[in-house]
């Protein structure tokens, strides 16, 4: 018996997706492109996008960088999630 009062044979066996022969979707991190109304130029450049592209995206949502608390770029879908102030 272990300290939890279970025998070793009754403990769950943890498996990884490759153990189950399942395809695992690659996850990506979202990139902050605007923080508190300021464009994060280095982050934006790192995505391969530029300021005119971001301004076009924001204009389509009816706002400007100064109106935004946080904007996140998803490199998988190329979408921008905008959270206004």
SULLINJO-V409041 format. One record per pair of residues at least 4 apart in sequence whose C-alpha atoms are under 6 Angstrom apart, sorted by the first residue. I is the first residue (numbers start at 1). J is the second residue. If there is no record, write none. Layout:
i=I j=J
i=I j=J
//
This chain:
i=1 j=5
i=1 j=6
i=1 j=7
i=2 j=6
i=15 j=19
i=17 j=22
i=18 j=22
i=30 j=72
i=30 j=73
i=30 j=74
i=31 j=72
i=31 j=73
i=32 j=71
i=32 j=72
i=33 j=39
i=33 j=40
i=33 j=43
i=33 j=44
i=33 j=71
i=33 j=72
i=34 j=38
i=34 j=39
i=34 j=40
i=34 j=70
i=34 j=71
i=35 j=69
i=35 j=70
i=36 j=69
i=37 j=65
i=37 j=66
i=37 j=68
i=37 j=69
i=44 j=49
i=45 j=49
i=55 j=59
i=58 j=63
i=58 j=64
i=59 j=63
i=67 j=84
i=67 j=85
i=68 j=83
i=68 j=84
i=68 j=85
i=69 j=83
i=69 j=84
i=69 j=85
i=70 j=83
i=71 j=81
i=71 j=82
i=72 j=80
i=72 j=81
i=73 j=79
i=73 j=80
i=74 j=78
i=74 j=79
//
